[in-house]
Amino acid sequence: MKQRRIGTRTVSAIGLGAMPMSVREHNDEERGLRTIKRALDEGVTLIDTADAYSPDEATFGHNEVLVAKALEEYGAGPDDVLVATKGGHTRRGTDWELDGTPAYLRRACLASMQRLGVEQIALYQHHRPDPQVDYAETVGGLKALLDEGLIAAAGLSNANPEQIRLAHRELGDGLVAVQNQFSPAFLSSRDEIDLCAELGLAFLAWSPLGGMSRAGDLGSEWEAFGKVATKHGISPQQACLAWELSLSEAMIPIPGASRPESVADSAAAVHVELDDEDRALLTS
């Protein structure tokens, strides 16, 4: 497994987005556990979760508990796998809401620590800007968590360049990552990728496959990836992830998965070497 950097740590160049294992009305826990363990078998050492990844308010924290259980059963500790979680989203019934206040972030962080069974969260990310709370105040909440030692490093999610620069000024080396949506169907985070490279931050791409079906029914927007996949004898999903990795050393895609076969396919993308012809086709 090829490696990339998040702060002072090195992790697998492709991570696992654990969200799909927990947000359905009915979730297959045993399959979820197998999926996480298969990711570890494939050399994945970055797992992204969040407290709000659950079917509803009553099951808040479902995904963190699942990840913790899989790691314990596998025998993998905090030094083996970087578990990145998030706080700032809340659930009211099945609705998603926001709370970016420092007081809430601290409560959420403590609850995540308990669910994950750790004394310090390796990477704690603010989930999404709360329009009711000044962003500088939210960043101050992250700084307080760093200063208290509850988290080893901080990250942002769904942040724009202005917010990233503000957080970088306030948190310094404590800020190590930005997690935004990016895929061939969602290219608007290119500025954030470039800024992360400039500031020495990792860019974690969520939904990096952009809804690409694994059933083989590729729409016209994926035609080029299908051509590259055929050329290399790989899946279109691997072609997509390999292309994203080629865009920047800051890039770490975190494709979501809920089946062992999917995570194994994604992890294998690190071995795909695209040539100039491939990259020209995929960026045209």
JOKAPE-V567058 format. One record per pair of residues at least 12 apart in sequence whose C-alpha atoms are under 10 Angstrom apart, sorted by the first residue. I is the first residue (numbers start at 1). GAP is how many residues later the second one is. Records with the same first field share a line. If there is no record, write none. Layout:
# JOKAPE-V567058
I: GAP  GAP
This chain:
# JOKAPE-V567058
1: 12  13  41  42  43  44  266  267  268  269  270
2: 12  41  42  265  267  268  269
3: 40  41  42  249  267
4: 198  245  246  247  248
5: 171  172  195  196  197  198  244  245  246  247
6: 40  76  117  147  149  169  170  171  194  195  196  197  198  244  246
7: 116  145  146  147  166  167  168  169  170  193  194  195
8: 145  165  168
9: 70  73  113  167
10: 35  36  71  72
11: 32  33  34  35  36  69  70  71  241
12: 30  31  32  33  34  35  69  70  240  241  255  258
13: 30  31  32  33  191  232  236  237  238  239  240  241  254  256  257
14: 29  30  31  32  33  190  191  227  228  231  237  238  239  240  241  249  252  253  254  255  256
15: 24  25  28  29  30  31  32  33  67  68  189  190  191  237  238  239  240  241  248  251  252
16: 19  20  23  24  28  29  30  31  32  33  67  190  237  238  239  240  241  242  247  250  251
17: 19  29  30  31  32  33  67  188  189  190  191  236  237  238  239  240  241  246
18: 14  17  18  29  30  31  32  35  45  46  48  49  236  237  238  239  240
19: 28  29  30  31  32  33  34  35  43  44  45  236  237  238  239
20: 12  29  33  34  43  235  236  237  238  239
21: 12  14  15  32  33  34  41  42  45  46  235  236  237  238
22: 27  30  31  32  33  34  37  38  39  40  41  42  44  236
23: 29  30  31  32  33  36  39  40  71
24: 29  30  31  32
25: 29  30  31  69
26: 29
27: 27  28  35  231
28: 230  231
29: 33  34  37  41  229
30: 36  40
31: 227  228  229
32: 31  34  35  38  225  226  227  228
33: 33  34  35  36  37  38  40  41  225  226  227
34: 36  224  225  226  227
35: 35  222  223  224  225  226  227  228  229
36: 30  31  33  34  35  38  221  222  223  224  227
37: 30  33  34  36  37  39  223  226
38: 221  222  223  224  225  226  229
39: 218  220  221  222  223  224  225  226  227  228
40: 30  31  34  36  40  41  223  224  227
41: 33  223
42: 221  222  223  224  225  226
43: 38  221  224  225
44: 36  37  38  219  220  223
45: 31  33  34  35  36  37  38
46: 34  35  36  37  38  206  208
47: 20  34  35  36  37  38  207  209
48: 15  16  19  34  35  36  37  38  75  77  131  156  158  206  207  208
49: 12  13  14  15  16  17  18  34  35  36  37  38  75  76
50: 12  13  14  33  34  35  36  37  38  39  62  74  75  76  77
51: 12  13  14  34  35  36  37  38  39  40  57  58  60  61  64  76
52: 12  33  34  35  36  37  38  39  44  45  56  75
53: 33  36  37  38
54: 37  40
55: 36  38  39  40
56: 34  35  36  37  38  39  40
57: 33  34  35  36  37  38  39
58: 33  34  35  36
59: 32  34  35
60: 30  31  32  33
61: 47  50  51  54  55
62: 53
63: 22  52  53
64: 19  20  21  22  48  49  50  51  52  53
65: 47  49  50  51  52
66: 49  50
67: 16  48  49
68: 15  47  48  49  50
69: 46  47  48
71: 12  45
72: 44  45
77: 41
78: 39  40  41  42  43  44
79: 43
81: 41
82: 39  40  41
83: 33  38  39  40  41
84: 37  38  39  40  41  69  70  71
85: 24  27  28  31  36  37  38  39  40  41  42  69  70
86: 19  22  23  26  37  38  39  40  41  42  68  69  70  71
87: 12  13  17  18  19  20  21  22  24  25  37  38  39  40  41  70
88: 12  13  14  16  17  18  20  21  37  38  39  40  41  42  50
89: 15  16  19  37  38  39  40  41
90: 14  18  37
97: 31  33
98: 29  30  31  32  33  34  35
99: 28  29  30  31  32  33  34  39
100: 26  27  28  29  30  31  32  33  34  35  37  38  39  41
101: 29  31  32  33  34  36  37  38  39  40  41
102: 31  35  36  37  38  39  40  41  42  43
103: 35  38
104: 34  37
105: 19  20  21  33  36  37  39  40
106: 35  36  38  39  44
109: 12  15  16  33  36  41  42
110: 35  40  41
112: 12
113: 37  38
118: 32
119: 30  31  32
120: 25  26  29  30  31  32  33
121: 24  25  28  29  30  31  32  33
122: 28  29  30  31  32
123: 28  29  30  31  32  33  51  52  53  54
124: 18  21  22  26  27  28  29  30  31  32  51  52  53
125: 17  26  28  29  30  31  32  50  51  52  53  54
126: 12  13  15  16  28  29  30  31  32  33  52  53
127: 28  29  30  31  32  52  53
128: 28  29  30  31  51  52
129: 27  28  29  30  31  34
135: 24  28  31  32
136: 27  30  31  34
138: 29
139: 15  16  17  24  25  27  28  29  31  32
140: 27  30  31
142: 12  13  14  25  28  29  32  33
143: 24  27  28  29  31  32
144: 27
146: 25  28  29
147: 27
151: 23
152: 22  23  24
153: 18  20  21  22  23  24
154: 13  17  19  20  21  22  23  24
155: 12  13  16  19  20  21  22  23  24  46  47  48  49
156: 19  20  21  22  23  24  47  48
157: 20  21  22  23  24  46  47  48  49
158: 20  21  22  23  31  34  48
159: 19  20  21  22  30  33
160: 18  20  29  31  32  35
161: 28  30  31  32  33  34  35
162: 30
164: 13  14  28  31  32  35  37
165: 30  31  34
168: 31  33
172: 27
173: 26  27  28
175: 24  25  26  27
176: 20  23  24  25  26  27
177: 19  22  23  24  25  26  27  73  75
178: 14  15  17  18  23  24  25  26  27  72  73
179: 13  14  23  24  25  26  27  72  73  74  75
180: 12  13  23  24  25  26  27  28
181: 22  23  24  25  26  27  28  29  72  73
182: 21  22  23  24  25  26  27  28  62  71
183: 22  23  24  25  26  27  28  29  57  58  60  61  70
184: 24  25  26  28  37  38  41  56  57  59  60  98  99
185: 22  23  24  25  26  27  36  37
186: 21  22  23  24
189: 14  16
190: 57
193: 12  54  55  56  57  58
194: 53  54  56  57
195: 55
196: 52  53  54  55
197: 51  52  53  54
198: 52
199: 51
200: 49  50
201: 48  49  50
202: 46  47  48  49  50
203: 45  46  47  48  49  50  51
204: 46  47  48  49  50  51
205: 39  46  47  48  49  50
206: 46  47  48  49  50
207: 46  47  48  49
208: 29  32  33  36  44  45  46  47  48
209: 27  28  29  31  32  35  44  45  46  47  57
210: 27  30  45
212: 24  25  28
213: 23  24
214: 21  22  23  48
216: 19  20  21
218: 18
222: 14  15  18  60
223: 13  59
224: 12  15  16  54  57  58  59  60
225: 12  13  14  15  18  53  56  57
226: 13  14
227: 12  51  54  55
228: 12  46  49  50  51  53  54
229: 43  49
231: 47
232: 40  41  42  46
234: 31  34  35  38
235: 30  31  33  34
236: 33
237: 18  25  28  29  32
238: 27  28  29  30  31  32  33  34
239: 27  30  31  33  34  35  39  43
240: 26  29  42
241: 12  13  14  25  26  27  28  29  31
242: 24  26  27  28  29  30  31  32  37
243: 26  29  30  31  35  36  39  40
244: 38
245: 24  25  27
246: 27  28  33
247: 32  36
253: 13
254: 12  13
255: 12
